[in-house]
Amino acid sequence: MNRLLTLFDYRWPNFEPWEVLSSDGMRAWIDKGMFVLNLDALNLLQRTRDLVGYPVHVNGYLGGKRGYRSSRENSMIRNSAEFSRHVAGDAFDISVSEMSTSDLFDAVTDIGWTGVKEYSNWVHVDLRPVPFGNVYRERLKDG
Ligand SMILES: [Zn+2]
């Protein structure tokens, strides 16, 4: 966090800043010069997009909260874990119109994300620190 990254340094061709930052995240960047996303996670998100070959949706609308969220924004989301990788700035909830969440899960599960969780309408990916390479994976359970 608190990395100095200007608009000129922004280098992720398939993701506009508003697509990966919440409104609080955009404000921190524009008003305070704090870029709150983990750059390794953003690089891996771009690699994910390159690998699947289709547009990867993070925030579907301005002010969305599927990429970075402040703790204030996270607390407004029902059932959100008290500590969330989204607040840490290394998580994205992604969806691809051309793929099922099950196929998307398979496509992203072994490319470097250390947390991958399938939900009914999206796949959560993150770069949590994992001891001894124990990657966290959870598939959607039926029923
Ligand atoms: Zn998530």
Boltz pocket constraint, residues with backbone or C-beta under 6 A from the ligand:
constraints:
  - pocket:
      binder: B
      contacts: [[A, 66], [A, 86], [A, 91], [A, 92], [A, 93], [A, 124], [A, 125]]
      max_distance: 6.0
